[in-house]
Amino acid sequence: MNQTEILVEDVMRAIHLKSFDYRVLNLLLYQLRGEKVNDVHMEFLSISEFLVEVSDDLFDYEDDVLENNFNILRMFVRIYGPAMAPAMLAKYIAEAEEKYDSLLKTLDPQLSRNYQRRCEEATKEGGKMSGYPLGTWNIPPAIVDEELYRSNRLNSESMVTLG
């Protein structure tokens, strides 16, 4: 990566923009039903989407380093350094979870139950069968030297191909 300064505000905006298609679809559903957009629903969905995107980025971290893709943990390592990045990301996750729980309580009880049930099903489908019903957070170790990591992975893959 070049040495351009990366701001946490830009990273947070980018991670939120990754789910723009879901917001567009939800807005389209409101329009198709002839209903006024429910701002609380949209705020709740935005927080939920953020948590899903972060979870995906954590799962894909090593692949994203290899492919030089945007990844929230990569950006936090760049901003905060490898020692502080996991703790800072955990702080953002905890804040989002608090907001998620708070907004979940404001939803219609039936909608809230249905949403929670679907999240639990999706978590099980994703292979997480124990612990917190919506899954647990696993922040992988920060990769300090991405170029070396890529080089080592490419070399080890070459050795497997040759062997």
C-alpha positions, 0 to 999 in steps of 0.5 A: 500500500502507498503511504497516503493517509487513511482516515477512520471516517473514510474507512467507516464510510467505505464499509457502510457503502459496501451494503448500498445495494441492500438499502436501495432494495429496501427503499424500492420495497417501500416505494412498491408497497406505497409506504413512507420510508420508516427511518428507524427500520433503515437505521436498524438495517444500516447497523445490521449491514455494518455488522455483517460487512465487518464479520465478512471482512474478518472472515476474508481478512487473509484473502483480502490481504493476498488480493489487496482488497479493501478490508476494515481490519487492513485499514485499522492496522494501517491507521492504528498499527497492528497492536492497537487495531484489533482493540479499536475494531472491537470498540467499533463493533461493541458500539454498533452492537449496543446501537443494534440492540437498542434499535432492535427494542424499538421495532415492532415485537413481531418484526423483531422476533422474525428478524432475530430468528432469521439471523439465528438461522443464517448464523447456523447456516454459516456454520456457527452452532455454539455460543452467542445465538448470532455468532461470536467475533473472531478478529484474526491476528494482524498481518504486519508486513503484507508484502512479506505475507503475500510473498510467503503465501505465493511461494508456499503455493508454488512449492505445493504446485511443484511438489 
